[in-house]
Amino acid sequence: MTAFASHPALSSLRLISRRTQEHAGPCPFCGGDTRRSDRFRVWLQPGRERFWCRACNEKGPLSKDRK
């Protein structure tokens, strides 16, 4: 798991799919919405680690240098 994925703000993510290693939870960038706290998605498939927020559209690859 990358340093970004183990960030304290991401500790509330829940596993959505074991096959794709997709996790969902509140967005650490925009905070999300209290009614819809599942807008932030993280995929932890080896070699394809990435994130995306469906609310603020923040997205990109997970990398060790990202904090």
C-alpha positions in Angstrom: 0.0 0.0 0.0 1.3 3.5 -0.8 2.0 6.3 1.6 -1.0 8.2 0.1 -3.3 5.3 0.6 -2.3 4.9 4.3 -2.9 8.6 5.0 -5.1 9.2 8.1 -7.7 11.0 6.0 -8.3 7.8 4.1 -8.8 5.6 7.1 -12.6 5.8 6.8 -12.6 4.2 3.3 -14.6 0.9 3.0 -13.9 -1.9 0.6 -16.5 -1.9 -2.3 -14.9 -4.6 -4.6 -12.3 -7.2 -3.7 -11.7 -8.0 -7.4 -10.8 -4.4 -8.3 -9.6 -3.4 -4.8 -12.0 -0.4 -5.0 -12.6 1.6 -1.8 -15.1 4.4 -1.2 -15.5 7.1 1.4 -15.5 10.9 2.1 -13.1 13.0 -0.1 -10.0 14.3 1.7 -9.9 17.2 -0.8 -13.5 18.6 -0.8 -14.8 16.8 2.3 -17.8 15.5 0.4 -21.3 15.9 1.3 -22.8 14.7 4.6 -25.6 12.8 2.8 -23.2 11.2 0.2 -19.9 10.5 1.8 -19.1 7.8 -0.8 -18.0 10.1 -3.6 -14.3 9.5 -3.2 -13.0 6.3 -4.8 -9.6 4.6 -4.5 -8.4 1.6 -6.6 -5.5 -0.3 -5.1 -4.9 -2.8 -7.9 -1.1 -3.4 -8.1 0.3 -1.3 -10.9 -2.9 0.6 -11.4 -3.3 2.5 -8.1 -5.5 5.6 -8.6 -8.1 7.9 -7.0 -11.1 9.9 -8.1 -13.7 12.1 -6.4 -17.0 12.2 -8.2 -17.9 15.5 -6.4 -14.9 17.8 -7.0 -13.4 15.7 -9.8 -9.9 15.5 -8.1 -8.2 12.5 -9.6 -4.9 10.9 -10.4 -2.5 8.1 -9.8 -1.5 7.2 -6.2 2.2 7.7 -5.7 4.6 7.7 -2.8 5.5 11.3 -3.3 1.9 12.6 -3.0 0.8 13.7 0.4 
